[in-house]
């Protein structure tokens, strides 16, 4: 992450990012961990996470307002919506996912079983030693020494989906003339559909902007009013 990018994002967040805080951007190519103290007013999503170069934390993915700075390899654009339900308080399962992932900064989808007690304490779940051992045996019956995110959520938060709407109107803005349809700088409107599962029959495309948004909404599909999808560059 460049110094210019960091300084711009710090200006938007109204705080200077620093290491070791509760919510982060973890850059795999530098092993750099940058964080903010609290939920941001404006969020941040990046294509670099889809490419597995970094990991953005939930305070940035779930800001106070439905506005996200969107980063590509070389440029920053803006994605936003008017539906405040998109930033409603997180559901218990979403909180659990966020806490679990703080112990899995490289987004492997699992944690060492030695960290299970810490995760359960952070979620105010029963965490006495006997119960922890029982859960370890249930979630790791093969004794591999790892706890997968999916089975963990299913065990403690079954049948709990996202707290946000399933369909909403979205907008994207790219200030570069050459990146806009017919080289006319304008907001691009679209419709987003968020499903609880991935349906190959409903997949619309595999564009960079969709891959970027999938870091927050894994099963999102987008229909834009223009003939081509908005550019991130």
Buried (B, 14 or more C-beta within 10 A) or exposed (E): BEEEBBEBBBEBBEBEBEEEBEBBBBBBEEEBBBBBBEBBEBBBBBBBBBEEBBBBBBBBBBBBBBBBBBBBEEBBBBBBBEBEEBBBEBBEBBBBBBBBBBBBEEBEEBBEBEBBBBBBEBBEBEBEEEEBEEBBEEBBEEEEEBBBBEBBBBEBBEEBBBBBBEEBEBBBBBEEEEBBBEEEEEEBBBEBBBBEEEEEEEEEEEBBBBBBBBBBBEBBBBEBEBEEBBBBE
